[in-house]
Amino acid sequence: MNKIDFSQRLPIKTPNADIDSFYGLNTVSGPILNRPVAAPDGVDASGAAMGAKQQRETEIAALVKAAADTARQTKVELCDAVMAMQESLREQTGSNPQSDLGY
């Protein structure tokens, strides 16, 4: 199972500081924005999309961990069932010293 590395994410205060600085440009009369994505609406939409995708990533990571835990628990239950079966057979057939050694 691959572990998700959340350390590669920008801290949320970094893009928020950039957005605040961008809105500070409104004090400058008529900044010229060459790209539509640089407009305040585009920045807000990108920020919302980033937040939603990070939330989804976190949810998926939690689901993967839960699935791994469930699989591990199921494996333990299977091993317990097999050991109980072996013990039951041993009780019915009697103990054989050589079978304990694996012969």
C-alpha positions in Angstrom: 0.0 0.0 0.0 1.4 3.3 -1.0 1.5 5.9 1.7 0.2 9.4 0.7 2.8 12.1 1.4 0.9 15.1 2.6 4.1 17.0 3.3 4.3 18.0 -0.4 1.2 20.2 -0.1 1.6 23.9 0.3 0.6 25.0 3.8 -2.8 26.7 3.4 -1.5 30.0 4.7 0.9 30.3 1.7 -1.8 30.4 -1.0 -4.1 32.4 1.3 -1.3 35.0 1.8 -0.9 35.2 -2.0 -4.6 35.7 -2.5 -4.7 38.4 0.2 -1.8 40.1 -1.6 -3.7 39.8 -4.9 -6.8 41.4 -3.4 -4.5 44.2 -2.2 -3.9 45.0 -5.8 -7.4 46.5 -5.9 -6.0 49.5 -4.2 -3.9 50.1 -7.4 -6.1 51.7 -10.0 -6.9 49.2 -12.8 -4.4 46.4 -12.6 -4.2 44.7 -16.1 -4.7 40.9 -15.9 -3.6 39.2 -19.1 -5.1 35.8 -18.1 -8.7 35.0 -17.1 -7.5 32.6 -14.5 -5.7 35.5 -12.7 -9.0 37.3 -12.2 -10.4 37.2 -8.7 -13.2 34.8 -9.7 -10.6 32.5 -11.3 -8.4 32.5 -8.2 -11.4 31.8 -6.0 -12.6 28.9 -8.2 -9.1 27.4 -8.3 -8.8 27.7 -4.5 -12.2 26.0 -4.0 -11.2 23.3 -6.4 -7.9 22.7 -4.6 -9.7 22.5 -1.3 -12.3 20.0 -2.6 -9.6 17.8 -4.2 -7.5 17.8 -1.0 -10.5 16.9 1.0 -11.3 14.0 -1.4 -7.7 12.8 -1.2 -7.9 12.8 2.6 -11.1 10.8 2.5 -9.7 8.3 0.0 -6.6 7.9 2.3 -8.9 7.1 5.2 -10.8 4.6 3.1 -7.6 2.8 2.1 -6.5 2.6 5.7 -9.8 1.2 6.8 -9.8 -1.4 4.0 -6.3 -2.5 4.9 -7.3 -2.8 8.6 -10.3 -4.8 7.6 -8.2 -7.1 5.4 -5.7 -7.6 8.2 -8.5 -8.5 10.7 -10.0 -10.9 8.2 -6.7 -12.6 7.8 -6.4 -13.0 11.6 -9.9 -14.5 11.7 -9.0 -17.0 8.9 -5.9 -18.1 10.7 -7.9 -18.6 13.9 -10.5 -20.7 12.0 -7.8 -22.9 10.4 -6.1 -23.4 13.8 -9.4 -24.3 15.3 -10.0 -26.8 12.5 -6.6 -28.4 13.0 -7.1 -28.6 16.8 -10.5 -30.2 16.2 -9.0 -32.8 13.9 -6.2 -33.5 16.3 -8.8 -34.1 19.1 -10.7 -36.6 16.9 -7.7 -38.5 15.6 -5.6 -38.5 18.7 -2.2 -37.1 19.1 0.6 -38.6 17.0 4.1 -37.5 18.2 5.5 -37.8 14.6 2.7 -35.6 13.2 3.7 -32.9 15.7 7.1 -32.9 14.1 5.6 -32.6 10.6 6.3 -36.1 9.3 
